[in-house]
Amino acid sequence: MMLLMPPALIRSTMFTSIHSISGLRLALLAALALALCGAGSVRAEEKPVVGADYRLRPGDELTVNVVPQKEYDFIAVILPDGKLILKTGVTLKAGGLTVAELRKELTTMLEKQLVDPEVTAQVTRLAPVEVKPRDDESKKDPGKVTIVGAIVRPGPLTLEPGLRVRKAIDLMGGTPRDADLAHVVVIRNDLTRVVVDISTPERVADPSSNLLLRDGDSIEIGTVAGKSTQYVWIGGQVLNPGFYELRSQMAIEDLIVAAGKVTALANLTHVEFRRAGTKSEFIDLAERQRLGLAGRVRLQGGDEIFIPEYTDSVIVVGATANPGVYALKNPQKIRDFLTEAGPQVSSSLNPVIVDLKAVKVMRRGHGEIPVNLKEALGKPDSKDNIALQSGDIIFLPDKRQGADRRRGVLDYLQLLGPLGFLAGGLF
């Protein structure tokens, strides 16, 4: 019964009886009481129970005992690389082994130093379990919202964390002047409608107006009654295709500038122009540019412009007297192209002017490809004699003293012909 008595009661019994117990019996009782009190207040940590097929992993703590050579006992943790450092300083690969396999490995190793060592090993603490996100969570679609109505670029928008109404509108190019920002409608997934006012900076700063968006939300932006805004559309090889507000006296070139200008692949000699009620026509903007103001094509509301890209062509820029767009015979390697494109191109391969060892080919989707053109011209089977693709831009760097080394590909494109000022990017 005494073994079941709580520690507090044992202390009380020991205190009240202390004067009637002999010295020896008092010492024995005190020792027993202290032992029981300790057992009640400090509970020994339970050792984990692992199965025979459990495979050891980094972070597991092991206790190894060697009988009768106790000096070889040790406690160690399996390192991140799966190794275990013995007391002797020797390392042993423990990760992936069962406890029985580890004991066998330790015995074999210690038998080289000891006579018939009896080795035991047990896991005293398991490594913490690393919680990894499930595949379906890590690959989860961030979601989308859709914006329609009086917006420059209507359509779906990827939902980023913390996205609110005002920022979503800005990411889609903003709104025209007649947009009614005082009555923006947010439609939730459950089809509830919330009308918000983001027409002033104060309203935008108010989270109850500038709502936090959720996956599946739709935003509708109307127009202010009494105002009328007309739009024109541009697509193809411009940096920001979409609808744009028609400005007074706007021409095709003005619309291209509003759309961020064109890519290097834009074929401005074959621009498709569509006006409501008429057939599409193709316009050579380079030719129109030569005519000055008389050649500008004025736009009307509803007009559509499409900028195509060059096909089967390569662009050559840099230290050449004849930069421009040249036909490509697919397939064709860079050595054959430069030597067969005619004297306008081949005459540019002057090693006094062009740094042939530092030529670059700019390719959509691949970025910058360095080419040692001197090697390619001298050895047709050289790895530098790369196969060209339609749309490639060959950049011939200027090696002459005093040349502006800071001038890049885009700088040369902007000097290319009468419409170079419309170049806004490579691809």
Secondary structure, 3 states (H helix, E strand, C coil): CHHHCCHHHHHHHHHHCHHHCCHHHHHHHHHHHHHHHHHHHCCCCCCCCCCCCCCCCCCCEEEEEEECCHHHCEEEECCCCCEEECCCCCEEECCCCCHHHHHHHHHHHHCCCCCCCEEEEEEEECCCCCCCCCHHHHCCCCCEEEEEECCCCCEEEECCCCCEHHHHHHHCCCCCCCECCCCEEEECCCCCEEEECCCCHHHHCCCCCCCECCCCCEEEECECCCCCCCEEEEEECECCCEEEECCCCCEHHHHHHHCCCEECCECCCCEEEECCCCCCEEECHHHHHHCHHHHCCECCCCCEEEECECCCEEEEEECCCCCEEEECCCCCEHHHHHHHCCHHHHCCCCCCCECHHHEEEEECCCEEEEECHHHHHHCCCCCCCCECCCCCEEEECECCCCCCCCCCHHHHHCCCCCCHHHEEECC
